[in-house]
């Protein structure tokens, strides 16, 4: 996501926050947090996760803003946005190369609603 991984966490992936202009970093973190706090459900995929979000204009705009900056600092991520027909939910698919799922969990787990994170057996919170 938008925060560097802790030194004790070793992944073959790393967010390069220097790819985002300094004045925009705080906003990116706030946007990412808002998007992932709105997650209602998580589907595990072979190469990442699908995050179900409310089909609301503000959430769609925040999701687009998140992707716009996240692709700069985490170029190994793939992004897909899908809106189901008939007012169905918005889905953000976050994927990557082999081994990316633990990285995704470590990076965004704290931002997820606890009940959603637990239901998906996702890491969350400082003690996760």
Buried (B, 14 or more C-beta within 10 A) or exposed (E): BBBBBEEEEEBEBBBEBEBBEEEBBEBBBEBBBBBBEBBEEBEEEEBBBBBBBEBEEEBBEBBBBBBBBBBBBBEBBEBEEEEEEEEEBBBBBBBBEEEBBEBBBBBBBBBBBEEBBEEBEBBBEEEE
